[in-house]
Amino acid sequence: MDLSVLLTFLIFGLPLIGFPFVIGIGYIKKNYSMYLGTSLIFLSFLISVYVFFTYTVKGIAILYNFNWLPSLPAVIPVGVYADNLSMIMALMVSFVGFLIILFSVGYMKEDPNRHVFFGEMVLFTSSMLGLVLASSLIMLFIFWELVGLCSYLLIGFWYYKPNAASAAKKAFIVTRVGDVFFIAGIGAAILYSSGGALSVAGLSSIHLVWQKTIVSLLLFGGAIGKSAQFPLHVWIPDAMEGPTTVSALIHAATMVTAGVYLIARTYSLFTPTSLTVVLYVGAFTIILSGLIGIVVNDIKRILAYSTISQIGYMVAALGLGLGATSIGLSIYQLEAHAFFKALLFLSAGSILHAILNVRDINKMGGLWKKMPITVTSMFIGALALSGFPLTAGFFSKDVIISTSYGVSILAWILLAIGGFLTALYSFRMFFRVALGKPRSNPAEHAHESSTIMLIPILILAVFSLIFGVFQGGFYTFLGGSPVSLSTMDIVPVVLMLGGMGLAYFAWGRNSTIPEKVANGARDFYLLVKNKFFIDAFFTNVIAERGILGLSAVSDGFERKAIEGLVDASGKLFQNSGKVLRKFQTGLARQYALIILIGLILALVLLRIFILTGVIH
Amino acid sequence: MIFQLSYLLLILVLVILASIIARGKVPRYLTILFSSIVFFFVVLNDMTLTKFDYGTLSILSLSFQLNFVSSVLLILVSFVGVFVALRYRSSPGFFILLQFLFFSLIGLFTSRDFIVFYIFWEMVLIPSFFVIGIWGGKNKNYAAMKFFIYTHVGSVFMLLAIFTMFFTEGASNFSMVTLTSGFRLVPAPYQAFVIFGFLFAFLIKLPTAPLHSWLPDAYVEAPSEGTVFISSLLSKMGAFGLLVIFTPIFLTSSFSGNSAVPIVIIALGIFSLIYSALVALYQKDLKRMMSYTSIGHMSFITIAVGGFLYLNGSNPLASQLLYYGAVFQLISHGIIIAMIFALVDTLEKAAGTRQIPSLGGLARKLPVLSFLILAAFLASVAIPGFSGFVGEISILLGAYAVLKYYLIFVLIGVVLTASYHVFALQRTIFGPYNEFLGNISAKREELIVSILPLALIFILGIYPALIFHIFNIQVIQFSGGIHP
């Protein structure tokens, strides 16, 4: 094992080994765990940078496998694999993760359990780093599950809130549904390649197209759960019950990007059939969540639906099926999104910190004057999110929309409408937050946050603005062809400006347009407002009626039928004992009669047996 | 170096006698000694295949064998011994019965003669029966009788199956090797009966739904220390039977290429998994819920054995994953379920109740206990890093080769299992604190002892090779499911 491998291990190993110490040191002094946690992730980032510039840039891919279960003849490889794709992910995860944890130092400084919080954040980031650097599907799955576990723990961090406990449970179960598809996908990969495809480098050992389709669709099932695509997106809006920094980490750097990364990593398995599924699941999710984002009032939930929608772009980009170019488009969108979504969440966190966690945007307003730095950063985030020219989102998203034109007109239409919706909901949120007069008491007393919270916000704001310059190099770095601007890019820009303008007319000033529209299209409004009844369907129909109903039936069956049957057979023997006891009369004459009857019966039976040939 | 089994049994008899003579705390400490001796016995025999032949006694062949499944199970026995003795301050009588039970289990897991095996199989019932019947809860008599009679019904069929093998083969003794290898020549109807008899006995003991109804009563009514060893060890008898005794018999029989029996076994396993999860979801008593967890975990072994028999060696990789996954699941489930039941007991003592609706938000008042319960539950859900993951993922991955699309049913079971665990966590340790509980605290020493299983769960989860090293040599000798 040479230095490069060791360093790659350290990228995720250092915080992974360090996280118990982060919690442990908190028992000495709680603030120590904040410093230790932050520095661990910072070290990871430094190592990533070193590995990136020493090896990856020079075209050296680091691969090291060992057998997870030695002494079994079956070889189950686990280890690290650091190529361009994984390293660019690792850089982003550690960098954005570091900024978010730095922000948490200010944000969580009064929480009595902050040592646990920082321990879990460190574990979360290191699991995600392990996930992107994994060399085999098993290893990837191990970290995939750890990421899910951390999200469960962190969403439920304020466990005493009933909503948080319930949201954590929902997140765990819904992503678990995705995870089992992943398991089935690994099982299928093992079967169809005799184990060769376990290693990420050996995925090409599955040859037949139908086998590839099965494996890729199963893996995509896992990705849907983690990346919150339709129909398994329901956990993410509820997950907003956790601390805002957790949401930032889940949405920007870890967790939801894991699914996209999984597809990119196993891209060689995706056949045209499965790519079509991927494309339309992504495109459909964009429209669905974009529509919901317009009617939600909770600032964090608006951001949550925007994440679902932006992840939809990444998934759709992969579904375009352009090989390495698709991966480039998708991962570039992923990284740009990581910056501006982290920015938006952190500025939202900064606002919530200032206004006592009132999350309803109708109760904000006029914050631009009260918190100029935070809200200006949020403005940059909103611009980048909706793809305003020359911001990061413009370079990442509009290219996806334009490229899709060459693949499928339907997809192009959906993606372009999605761009319009994105501008609409992000500026609806922004105008409601920033403009007008404060609409509640906490909003009137808002004040700018502390410096330690502003530093990460400003860094992210800068990245959201300038990340576009990397575009061309990024695509070629991931092996794709550079995509340049074309006249097609005008369409999304026009739509985006239209959405922004519409948002200003509807929500940037006093206006009755939203009510009129809502009343005019009442049925459609209610449909969207109720999130297309998908949540209600899962919770009320499947979980409460279906599973709990079945469970009640099973419990009844258990008690009445199975226990009843066992008890009844017990009773049968007891009662037959009671009946037979009556024959024990003690009268010799009766016994003699019974013996006689028995003898005759025996002889008759013997005769019958001989006649029928049973006994010779 | 070989540590003779005869010496071991002799030493253990002496320890049991010493426990009977001694009073007070001594039997408790002797249990720890007992367990350590068992542990050293396994370790000194290199944890590999060791045979012990002591000739024949009339029609019995006194041959014993320490193979990799029994090595794993003996280590589990010694773990349970140490854990129960450290965790519970029960009466001396309990520890004497416990040692007697361990003695029987050691005989059971090592014997290579059907009658000796059967004798030990029955001997195990006696201490368990008394533990439930003497120290049990308010329904103890019912539970003890049900447990005894129900598992005995299975044993009767096993005995009949053994005699059928013996007489139809015209063998001179009951040696497993002879009877198993000659089994192919037996007429098919008798073979079918033998397969049914063994399967029936082992599936009851495992238990597999719908043959499980002795289990919830026995687990709930038994005292906590009883539940720990019954859940951790007695279910392993059925699993051991399936893996080491039933598998070779089936694979030598003329039914070996036939897929009907394996499919039935797999179907029972899947049914058991889903059914136990559904019933568990509805339970209000935490201890009762966890006894269904035990059924769910063991159904993975049923699925693995069924899949292994179905493949019949045709896919070596999947076969290995299934078989070794099942063996790993044995020890992992043994540790996890012991920890869970011990924690449920601590919780019951602290809060005064184990009814889920009466709990809530315990993380506030009992942070350490809540952390331990959370960890144990996550281990039970098979989160990576905990030992439960290794066995379950191996079985699931191997099962794909057998089940293909039908794997969806197993996966539904996995999701349901996760659901009721998380649902129970939400209602017990998370959420707002139930103020009716007042100011409660857990016993410190009980919590400290629970770190032992937790550490083992972590170590095995992070470095499963520790257990897989035991398989070192046997892997090659283990061909086609037959132990030489």
Interface residues (C-beta under 8 A of the other chain):
Chain A: W68 L69 P70 S71 L72 P73 A74 I138 F141 I142 F143 E145 L146 L149 Y152 G156 Y159 Y160 K161 P162 A164 A165 S166 A168 K169 F172 I173 R176 V177 V180 F181 I183 A184 I186 G187 A188 I190 L191 S194 G195 I547 L548 L550 S551 A552 S554 D555 E558 I562 E563 V566 G570
Chain B: K146 I149 Y150 A209 P210 H212 S213 W214 Y275 L278 V279 L281 Y282 Q283 N315 P316 L317 A318 Q320 L321 Y324 G361 A363 R364 L378 I383 P384 G385 F389 I393 L396 L397 G398 A399 Y400 A401 L407 I408 L411 V414 V415 L416 A418 S419 V422 F423 L425 Q426 I429 F430 G431 P432 Y433 P464 A465 F468 H469 F471 N472 V475
